[in-house]
Amino acid sequence: MRSLVRLAALLAGLIAAAPAARADDYPVRPVRVLVPFPPGGATDIVARIMAQRLSDRLGQQFAVENRPGASGNIAISIAAKAAPDGYTLLATSSVFVVNPSLYANKITWDPFRDFAPISCVGGSPNSLLVNPDVPAKTVLALIDWVRASPGARSFATPGNGTTPHLAGELFRLAYKLDMVPVPFAGAAPALQSLMQGQTPMAFMTLSNATELIRAGNVRLLAVTGATRSPAIPDAPTMAEAGVPDQVSDTLQFVLAPAGTAPAIIARLHAEIVRTIALPDVQQQFAGLGFDALGNTPEQAAAQIKDEIAKWARVVHDAGIKIE
């Protein structure tokens, strides 16, 4: 009996030590990085920049696997159910903090129960754009222009429930504006509608509109970040334009399944922070309209909590429903 007790104690000790042992030589095989969108978008590009650098530094391939569909919920669900061994990661945009409200009774994953944040690696402010023919040259003038024709003004968004759409709803609710959101299937058709004047204004992730702004095809009135964007530093923030409390960003998170060894989380975080600090990576992020961030797992967890609460209020107050 005593030998069985000793054996049980030994096995328990080995099991308890296993995560630490795995973390010491992690990774020993390829790591998949799930992305909830098709190749070529901002989240995919950010994920591939990070994956390539992690592959180079850690000696194993970090392979991006695109699993689009269901507004990001397919990839997030797969990641939530993956083994918490560090060999499946999730690189996702703000759908992670918006979908719990938009799909409250439909999603099979929980952002707090099922995931361990590693870092928020980047953020791009949303932008308030107008067609060049719109007479308003400032945000305050735009508010007056919308109020002058109740119900007659519309704003384009890249999709129902996207962070640009929610930024528009936040603006509409704050100033009690009678204007109509027009969701499109992505940024490209929304921007096309804006340029053609079919929708006179738009809320869009800055990274999707930067080149059109620089070319003069659309006019940028303000960005929704807490600070100005280095991508277009002359553009005021909404607060600087006289419209406070309108901060909204499209964020890029890297997460692991809940239960992943803290040592693995710590190692991944350290390598991600080193990667983000590289000048060429910062240049690549800036070219996409993103600020490189790289906060701690604890800061990312607090950020996720705050973002979920903020967008839950907007979804509720605006009565947004996803069928």
Contacts in CASP RR format, 6 or more apart in sequence:
PFRMAT RR
TARGET T0000
AUTHOR 0000-0000-0000
METHOD contacts of the structure
MODEL  1
MRSLVRLAALLAGLIAAAPAARADDYPVRPVRVLVPFPPGGATDIVARIM
AQRLSDRLGQQFAVENRPGASGNIAISIAAKAAPDGYTLLATSSVFVVNP
SLYANKITWDPFRDFAPISCVGGSPNSLLVNPDVPAKTVLALIDWVRASP
GARSFATPGNGTTPHLAGELFRLAYKLDMVPVPFAGAAPALQSLMQGQTP
MAFMTLSNATELIRAGNVRLLAVTGATRSPAIPDAPTMAEAGVPDQVSDT
LQFVLAPAGTAPAIIARLHAEIVRTIALPDVQQQFAGLGFDALGNTPEQA
AAQIKDEIAKWARVVHDAGIKIE
19 261 0 8 1.000
19 263 0 8 1.000
19 264 0 8 1.000
20 261 0 8 1.000
20 263 0 8 1.000
22 85 0 8 1.000
22 261 0 8 1.000
22 264 0 8 1.000
23 261 0 8 1.000
23 262 0 8 1.000
23 263 0 8 1.000
23 264 0 8 1.000
23 267 0 8 1.000
24 263 0 8 1.000
26 58 0 8 1.000
26 86 0 8 1.000
26 263 0 8 1.000
26 264 0 8 1.000
26 267 0 8 1.000
27 58 0 8 1.000
27 59 0 8 1.000
27 60 0 8 1.000
27 86 0 8 1.000
27 87 0 8 1.000
28 60 0 8 1.000
29 60 0 8 1.000
29 87 0 8 1.000
30 60 0 8 1.000
30 61 0 8 1.000
30 62 0 8 1.000
30 63 0 8 1.000
30 87 0 8 1.000
31 54 0 8 1.000
31 60 0 8 1.000
31 61 0 8 1.000
31 62 0 8 1.000
31 63 0 8 1.000
31 86 0 8 1.000
31 87 0 8 1.000
31 88 0 8 1.000
31 89 0 8 1.000
32 62 0 8 1.000
32 63 0 8 1.000
32 64 0 8 1.000
32 65 0 8 1.000
32 87 0 8 1.000
32 88 0 8 1.000
32 89 0 8 1.000
33 47 0 8 1.000
33 50 0 8 1.000
33 51 0 8 1.000
33 62 0 8 1.000
33 63 0 8 1.000
33 64 0 8 1.000
33 65 0 8 1.000
33 89 0 8 1.000
33 90 0 8 1.000
33 91 0 8 1.000
34 65 0 8 1.000
34 67 0 8 1.000
34 75 0 8 1.000
34 76 0 8 1.000
34 78 0 8 1.000
34 79 0 8 1.000
34 88 0 8 1.000
34 89 0 8 1.000
34 90 0 8 1.000
34 91 0 8 1.000
35 43 0 8 1.000
35 44 0 8 1.000
35 47 0 8 1.000
35 64 0 8 1.000
35 65 0 8 1.000
35 66 0 8 1.000
35 67 0 8 1.000
35 75 0 8 1.000
35 91 0 8 1.000
35 92 0 8 1.000
36 43 0 8 1.000
36 67 0 8 1.000
36 68 0 8 1.000
36 69 0 8 1.000
36 72 0 8 1.000
36 73 0 8 1.000
36 74 0 8 1.000
36 75 0 8 1.000
36 76 0 8 1.000
36 90 0 8 1.000
36 92 0 8 1.000
36 93 0 8 1.000
36 95 0 8 1.000
37 43 0 8 1.000
37 44 0 8 1.000
37 66 0 8 1.000
37 68 0 8 1.000
37 72 0 8 1.000
37 93 0 8 1.000
38 44 0 8 1.000
38 66 0 8 1.000
38 68 0 8 1.000
39 66 0 8 1.000
42 93 0 8 1.000
42 124 0 8 1.000
42 205 0 8 1.000
42 207 0 8 1.000
42 208 0 8 1.000
42 250 0 8 1.000
42 252 0 8 1.000
42 288 0 8 1.000
42 290 0 8 1.000
43 91 0 8 1.000
43 92 0 8 1.000
43 93 0 8 1.000
43 252 0 8 1.000
44 64 0 8 1.000
44 66 0 8 1.000
45 288 0 8 1.000
46 91 0 8 1.000
46 121 0 8 1.000
46 122 0 8 1.000
46 252 0 8 1.000
46 285 0 8 1.000
46 288 0 8 1.000
46 290 0 8 1.000
47 64 0 8 1.000
47 91 0 8 1.000
48 64 0 8 1.000
49 275 0 8 1.000
49 281 0 8 1.000
49 284 0 8 1.000
49 285 0 8 1.000
50 62 0 8 1.000
50 91 0 8 1.000
50 121 0 8 1.000
50 254 0 8 1.000
50 272 0 8 1.000
50 275 0 8 1.000
51 62 0 8 1.000
51 63 0 8 1.000
51 64 0 8 1.000
51 91 0 8 1.000
52 62 0 8 1.000
53 271 0 8 1.000
53 275 0 8 1.000
53 278 0 8 1.000
53 281 0 8 1.000
54 62 0 8 1.000
54 268 0 8 1.000
54 271 0 8 1.000
54 272 0 8 1.000
54 275 0 8 1.000
55 61 0 8 1.000
55 62 0 8 1.000
57 271 0 8 1.000
57 274 0 8 1.000
57 275 0 8 1.000
58 271 0 8 1.000
62 89 0 8 1.000
64 91 0 8 1.000
67 74 0 8 1.000
67 75 0 8 1.000
67 78 0 8 1.000
68 74 0 8 1.000
68 75 0 8 1.000
69 75 0 8 1.000
71 95 0 8 1.000
71 99 0 8 1.000
71 102 0 8 1.000
71 103 0 8 1.000
71 161 0 8 1.000
71 322 0 8 1.000
72 92 0 8 1.000
72 95 0 8 1.000
72 99 0 8 1.000
73 95 0 8 1.000
73 99 0 8 1.000
73 103 0 8 1.000
73 106 0 8 1.000
73 107 0 8 1.000
73 108 0 8 1.000
73 109 0 8 1.000
75 90 0 8 1.000
75 92 0 8 1.000
76 90 0 8 1.000
76 92 0 8 1.000
76 95 0 8 1.000
76 96 0 8 1.000
76 99 0 8 1.000
76 107 0 8 1.000
76 109 0 8 1.000
77 107 0 8 1.000
77 108 0 8 1.000
77 109 0 8 1.000
78 88 0 8 1.000
79 88 0 8 1.000
79 89 0 8 1.000
79 90 0 8 1.000
79 109 0 8 1.000
79 115 0 8 1.000
79 255 0 8 1.000
79 257 0 8 1.000
80 108 0 8 1.000
80 109 0 8 1.000
80 110 0 8 1.000
80 114 0 8 1.000
80 115 0 8 1.000
80 257 0 8 1.000
81 257 0 8 1.000
82 88 0 8 1.000
82 257 0 8 1.000
83 257 0 8 1.000
84 116 0 8 1.000
84 256 0 8 1.000
84 257 0 8 1.000
84 258 0 8 1.000
84 259 0 8 1.000
84 260 0 8 1.000
84 261 0 8 1.000
85 260 0 8 1.000
85 264 0 8 1.000
86 256 0 8 1.000
86 257 0 8 1.000
86 260 0 8 1.000
86 261 0 8 1.000
86 264 0 8 1.000
86 268 0 8 1.000
88 256 0 8 1.000
88 257 0 8 1.000
89 118 0 8 1.000
89 254 0 8 1.000
89 255 0 8 1.000
89 256 0 8 1.000
89 268 0 8 1.000
90 96 0 8 1.000
90 115 0 8 1.000
90 253 0 8 1.000
90 254 0 8 1.000
90 255 0 8 1.000
90 256 0 8 1.000
91 252 0 8 1.000
91 253 0 8 1.000
91 254 0 8 1.000
92 252 0 8 1.000
92 253 0 8 1.000
92 255 0 8 1.000
93 163 0 8 1.000
93 250 0 8 1.000
93 251 0 8 1.000
93 252 0 8 1.000
93 253 0 8 1.000
94 163 0 8 1.000
94 249 0 8 1.000
94 250 0 8 1.000
94 251 0 8 1.000
94 307 0 8 1.000
96 111 0 8 1.000
96 253 0 8 1.000
96 255 0 8 1.000
96 304 0 8 1.000
97 111 0 8 1.000
97 251 0 8 1.000
97 304 0 8 1.000
97 307 0 8 1.000
97 308 0 8 1.000
97 311 0 8 1.000
98 161 0 8 1.000
98 162 0 8 1.000
98 163 0 8 1.000
98 166 0 8 1.000
98 311 0 8 1.000
98 315 0 8 1.000
99 107 0 8 1.000
100 107 0 8 1.000
100 110 0 8 1.000
100 111 0 8 1.000
100 308 0 8 1.000
100 312 0 8 1.000
101 308 0 8 1.000
101 311 0 8 1.000
101 312 0 8 1.000
101 315 0 8 1.000
101 316 0 8 1.000
102 161 0 8 1.000
102 315 0 8 1.000
102 320 0 8 1.000
102 322 0 8 1.000
103 322 0 8 1.000
109 115 0 8 1.000
111 304 0 8 1.000
111 308 0 8 1.000
112 305 0 8 1.000
113 258 0 8 1.000
114 257 0 8 1.000
114 258 0 8 1.000
115 255 0 8 1.000
115 256 0 8 1.000
115 257 0 8 1.000
115 258 0 8 1.000
116 255 0 8 1.000
116 256 0 8 1.000
116 257 0 8 1.000
116 258 0 8 1.000
116 259 0 8 1.000
116 260 0 8 1.000
116 265 0 8 1.000
116 297 0 8 1.000
117 253 0 8 1.000
117 254 0 8 1.000
117 255 0 8 1.000
117 297 0 8 1.000
117 300 0 8 1.000
117 301 0 8 1.000
117 304 0 8 1.000
118 253 0 8 1.000
118 254 0 8 1.000
118 255 0 8 1.000
118 256 0 8 1.000
118 265 0 8 1.000
118 268 0 8 1.000
118 269 0 8 1.000
118 272 0 8 1.000
118 297 0 8 1.000
118 300 0 8 1.000
119 253 0 8 1.000
119 254 0 8 1.000
119 269 0 8 1.000
119 272 0 8 1.000
119 273 0 8 1.000
119 293 0 8 1.000
119 294 0 8 1.000
119 295 0 8 1.000
119 296 0 8 1.000
119 297 0 8 1.000
119 300 0 8 1.000
120 251 0 8 1.000
120 252 0 8 1.000
120 253 0 8 1.000
120 293 0 8 1.000
120 294 0 8 1.000
120 295 0 8 1.000
120 299 0 8 1.000
120 300 0 8 1.000
120 303 0 8 1.000
121 252 0 8 1.000
121 253 0 8 1.000
121 254 0 8 1.000
121 272 0 8 1.000
121 276 0 8 1.000
121 292 0 8 1.000
121 293 0 8 1.000
121 294 0 8 1.000
122 251 0 8 1.000
122 252 0 8 1.000
122 276 0 8 1.000
122 285 0 8 1.000
122 290 0 8 1.000
122 291 0 8 1.000
122 292 0 8 1.000
122 293 0 8 1.000
122 294 0 8 1.000
123 249 0 8 1.000
123 250 0 8 1.000
123 251 0 8 1.000
123 252 0 8 1.000
123 290 0 8 1.000
123 291 0 8 1.000
123 293 0 8 1.000
124 205 0 8 1.000
124 206 0 8 1.000
124 207 0 8 1.000
124 229 0 8 1.000
124 249 0 8 1.000
124 250 0 8 1.000
124 288 0 8 1.000
124 289 0 8 1.000
124 290 0 8 1.000
124 291 0 8 1.000
125 206 0 8 1.000
125 223 0 8 1.000
125 224 0 8 1.000
125 225 0 8 1.000
125 229 0 8 1.000
125 237 0 8 1.000
125 248 0 8 1.000
125 249 0 8 1.000
125 250 0 8 1.000
126 163 0 8 1.000
126 164 0 8 1.000
126 167 0 8 1.000
126 168 0 8 1.000
126 203 0 8 1.000
126 204 0 8 1.000
126 205 0 8 1.000
126 206 0 8 1.000
126 223 0 8 1.000
126 224 0 8 1.000
126 225 0 8 1.000
126 248 0 8 1.000
126 249 0 8 1.000
126 250 0 8 1.000
127 203 0 8 1.000
127 204 0 8 1.000
127 205 0 8 1.000
127 206 0 8 1.000
127 209 0 8 1.000
127 213 0 8 1.000
127 220 0 8 1.000
127 222 0 8 1.000
127 223 0 8 1.000
127 224 0 8 1.000
127 235 0 8 1.000
128 139 0 8 1.000
128 142 0 8 1.000
128 168 0 8 1.000
128 171 0 8 1.000
128 201 0 8 1.000
128 202 0 8 1.000
128 203 0 8 1.000
128 220 0 8 1.000
128 221 0 8 1.000
128 222 0 8 1.000
128 223 0 8 1.000
128 224 0 8 1.000
128 238 0 8 1.000
129 194 0 8 1.000
129 201 0 8 1.000
129 202 0 8 1.000
129 203 0 8 1.000
129 204 0 8 1.000
129 209 0 8 1.000
129 213 0 8 1.000
129 218 0 8 1.000
129 219 0 8 1.000
129 220 0 8 1.000
129 221 0 8 1.000
130 136 0 8 1.000
130 142 0 8 1.000
130 194 0 8 1.000
130 200 0 8 1.000
130 201 0 8 1.000
130 202 0 8 1.000
130 218 0 8 1.000
130 219 0 8 1.000
130 221 0 8 1.000
131 194 0 8 1.000
131 195 0 8 1.000
131 197 0 8 1.000
131 199 0 8 1.000
131 200 0 8 1.000
131 201 0 8 1.000
131 218 0 8 1.000
131 219 0 8 1.000
132 216 0 8 1.000
132 217 0 8 1.000
132 218 0 8 1.000
132 219 0 8 1.000
133 197 0 8 1.000
133 200 0 8 1.000
134 142 0 8 1.000
134 145 0 8 1.000
134 200 0 8 1.000
134 201 0 8 1.000
134 219 0 8 1.000
135 141 0 8 1.000
135 145 0 8 1.000
136 142 0 8 1.000
136 144 0 8 1.000
136 145 0 8 1.000
136 221 0 8 1.000
137 219 0 8 1.000
137 221 0 8 1.000
138 221 0 8 1.000
138 241 0 8 1.000
139 221 0 8 1.000
139 222 0 8 1.000
139 238 0 8 1.000
139 241 0 8 1.000
139 242 0 8 1.000
139 243 0 8 1.000
140 241 0 8 1.000
140 242 0 8 1.000
140 243 0 8 1.000
142 201 0 8 1.000
142 221 0 8 1.000
143 175 0 8 1.000
143 177 0 8 1.000
143 243 0 8 1.000
145 153 0 8 1.000
146 153 0 8 1.000
146 177 0 8 1.000
146 178 0 8 1.000
146 179 0 8 1.000
147 177 0 8 1.000
147 178 0 8 1.000
150 178 0 8 1.000
151 178 0 8 1.000
151 179 0 8 1.000
151 180 0 8 1.000
153 177 0 8 1.000
153 178 0 8 1.000
153 179 0 8 1.000
153 180 0 8 1.000
153 200 0 8 1.000
153 201 0 8 1.000
154 179 0 8 1.000
154 180 0 8 1.000
154 181 0 8 1.000
154 182 0 8 1.000
154 199 0 8 1.000
154 200 0 8 1.000
154 201 0 8 1.000
155 168 0 8 1.000
155 179 0 8 1.000
155 180 0 8 1.000
155 181 0 8 1.000
155 182 0 8 1.000
155 199 0 8 1.000
155 200 0 8 1.000
155 201 0 8 1.000
155 202 0 8 1.000
155 203 0 8 1.000
156 182 0 8 1.000
156 184 0 8 1.000
156 190 0 8 1.000
156 191 0 8 1.000
156 193 0 8 1.000
156 194 0 8 1.000
156 199 0 8 1.000
156 201 0 8 1.000
156 202 0 8 1.000
156 203 0 8 1.000
156 204 0 8 1.000
157 164 0 8 1.000
157 165 0 8 1.000
157 168 0 8 1.000
157 181 0 8 1.000
157 182 0 8 1.000
157 183 0 8 1.000
157 184 0 8 1.000
157 190 0 8 1.000
157 202 0 8 1.000
157 203 0 8 1.000
157 204 0 8 1.000
158 164 0 8 1.000
158 165 0 8 1.000
158 183 0 8 1.000
158 184 0 8 1.000
158 186 0 8 1.000
158 187 0 8 1.000
158 190 0 8 1.000
158 204 0 8 1.000
158 205 0 8 1.000
158 208 0 8 1.000
159 165 0 8 1.000
159 183 0 8 1.000
159 184 0 8 1.000
159 185 0 8 1.000
159 186 0 8 1.000
159 190 0 8 1.000
160 181 0 8 1.000
160 183 0 8 1.000
160 320 0 8 1.000
160 322 0 8 1.000
161 183 0 8 1.000
161 315 0 8 1.000
161 320 0 8 1.000
161 322 0 8 1.000
162 183 0 8 1.000
163 205 0 8 1.000
163 248 0 8 1.000
163 249 0 8 1.000
163 250 0 8 1.000
163 311 0 8 1.000
164 202 0 8 1.000
164 203 0 8 1.000
164 204 0 8 1.000
164 205 0 8 1.000
164 250 0 8 1.000
165 181 0 8 1.000
165 183 0 8 1.000
165 203 0 8 1.000
165 320 0 8 1.000
166 248 0 8 1.000
166 311 0 8 1.000
166 314 0 8 1.000
166 315 0 8 1.000
166 318 0 8 1.000
166 320 0 8 1.000
167 203 0 8 1.000
167 224 0 8 1.000
167 246 0 8 1.000
167 248 0 8 1.000
168 181 0 8 1.000
168 203 0 8 1.000
169 181 0 8 1.000
169 314 0 8 1.000
169 317 0 8 1.000
169 318 0 8 1.000
169 320 0 8 1.000
170 246 0 8 1.000
170 248 0 8 1.000
170 314 0 8 1.000
171 177 0 8 1.000
171 203 0 8 1.000
171 238 0 8 1.000
171 243 0 8 1.000
171 246 0 8 1.000
172 179 0 8 1.000
172 181 0 8 1.000
172 318 0 8 1.000
173 314 0 8 1.000
173 317 0 8 1.000
173 318 0 8 1.000
174 243 0 8 1.000
174 245 0 8 1.000
174 246 0 8 1.000
175 243 0 8 1.000
182 190 0 8 1.000
182 193 0 8 1.000
182 199 0 8 1.000
184 190 0 8 1.000
184 193 0 8 1.000
187 204 0 8 1.000
187 205 0 8 1.000
187 208 0 8 1.000
187 209 0 8 1.000
190 199 0 8 1.000
190 202 0 8 1.000
190 204 0 8 1.000
191 202 0 8 1.000
191 204 0 8 1.000
191 208 0 8 1.000
191 209 0 8 1.000
191 212 0 8 1.000
191 218 0 8 1.000
193 199 0 8 1.000
193 202 0 8 1.000
194 200 0 8 1.000
194 201 0 8 1.000
194 202 0 8 1.000
194 218 0 8 1.000
195 212 0 8 1.000
195 217 0 8 1.000
195 218 0 8 1.000
202 218 0 8 1.000
205 250 0 8 1.000
206 223 0 8 1.000
206 229 0 8 1.000
206 231 0 8 1.000
206 232 0 8 1.000
206 289 0 8 1.000
207 231 0 8 1.000
207 250 0 8 1.000
207 287 0 8 1.000
207 288 0 8 1.000
207 289 0 8 1.000
207 290 0 8 1.000
209 218 0 8 1.000
209 220 0 8 1.000
210 231 0 8 1.000
210 232 0 8 1.000
210 287 0 8 1.000
210 289 0 8 1.000
212 218 0 8 1.000
213 219 0 8 1.000
213 220 0 8 1.000
213 232 0 8 1.000
214 232 0 8 1.000
220 232 0 8 1.000
220 235 0 8 1.000
221 241 0 8 1.000
222 235 0 8 1.000
222 236 0 8 1.000
222 237 0 8 1.000
222 238 0 8 1.000
222 240 0 8 1.000
222 241 0 8 1.000
222 243 0 8 1.000
223 229 0 8 1.000
223 232 0 8 1.000
223 235 0 8 1.000
223 236 0 8 1.000
223 237 0 8 1.000
223 238 0 8 1.000
224 237 0 8 1.000
224 238 0 8 1.000
224 246 0 8 1.000
224 247 0 8 1.000
224 248 0 8 1.000
224 249 0 8 1.000
225 237 0 8 1.000
225 238 0 8 1.000
225 247 0 8 1.000
225 248 0 8 1.000
225 249 0 8 1.000
226 237 0 8 1.000
226 239 0 8 1.000
226 247 0 8 1.000
227 237 0 8 1.000
228 235 0 8 1.000
228 236 0 8 1.000
228 237 0 8 1.000
228 240 0 8 1.000
229 235 0 8 1.000
229 289 0 8 1.000
229 291 0 8 1.000
230 286 0 8 1.000
230 291 0 8 1.000
231 286 0 8 1.000
231 287 0 8 1.000
231 289 0 8 1.000
238 244 0 8 1.000
238 246 0 8 1.000
238 247 0 8 1.000
239 245 0 8 1.000
239 246 0 8 1.000
239 247 0 8 1.000
251 303 0 8 1.000
251 307 0 8 1.000
252 290 0 8 1.000
253 300 0 8 1.000
253 304 0 8 1.000
254 268 0 8 1.000
254 272 0 8 1.000
256 264 0 8 1.000
256 265 0 8 1.000
256 268 0 8 1.000
265 297 0 8 1.000
266 297 0 8 1.000
269 296 0 8 1.000
269 297 0 8 1.000
272 294 0 8 1.000
273 294 0 8 1.000
275 281 0 8 1.000
276 282 0 8 1.000
276 285 0 8 1.000
276 292 0 8 1.000
276 293 0 8 1.000
276 294 0 8 1.000
281 292 0 8 1.000
282 292 0 8 1.000
285 291 0 8 1.000
285 292 0 8 1.000
286 292 0 8 1.000
295 303 0 8 1.000
314 320 0 8 1.000
END
